[in-house]
Amino acid sequence: MANTQGMKLKFTVIKNDDVLSTPKGDLWMERLNNICEVVNVNRLPKNPNRYIVKNEPYASEVIEILNCNCHWG
């Protein structure tokens, strides 16, 4: 497991399989969908960036690279 000490939490990631396995009609799912729609409408025109999330054994190496380039924390 990678040492994530000092990491600034900037993102929330929800796995698509977890979302798809949620029973339809759940109130929290409807709220989550509404939040995502609002975020997309407000953010995408200003910042169309896409992000990659990877949970791999070499995450510590990626963290080290980010840290050396002042992109960590």
C-alpha positions, -999 to 999 in steps of 0.1 A, spaced: 0 0 0 13 34 -9 21 60 18 -4 87 12 7 108 42 7 145 32 -17 140 3 -42 167 -2 -76 152 -8 -89 170 -39 -111 144 -54 -139 119 -45 -139 88 -66 -168 64 -68 -163 32 -86 -188 27 -115 -195 -9 -105 -206 3 -70 -230 28 -85 -244 3 -110 -250 -23 -82 -271 2 -62 -308 -6 -63 -328 17 -85 -349 42 -67 -325 48 -38 -328 84 -27 -291 89 -23 -285 77 -59 -310 103 -72 -292 130 -51 -258 118 -64 -270 120 -100 -283 155 -94 -250 166 -79 -230 151 -108 -253 169 -133 -248 203 -116 -210 198 -114 -208 188 -151 -229 218 -162 -209 242 -141 -174 228 -145 -171 213 -180 -173 246 -200 -145 261 -178 -124 230 -171 -129 201 -195 -100 181 -180 -103 144 -175 -86 125 -147 -71 91 -144 -74 71 -112 -51 42 -107 -48 19 -77 -17 -1 -85 13 -16 -67 36 11 -82 16 40 -67 44 47 -43 67 54 -73 41 77 -88 38 96 -55 76 99 -53 77 114 -88 49 138 -80 66 148 -47 99 155 -65 81 178 -89 62 197 -62 28 182 -72 21 163 -40 1 175 -11 
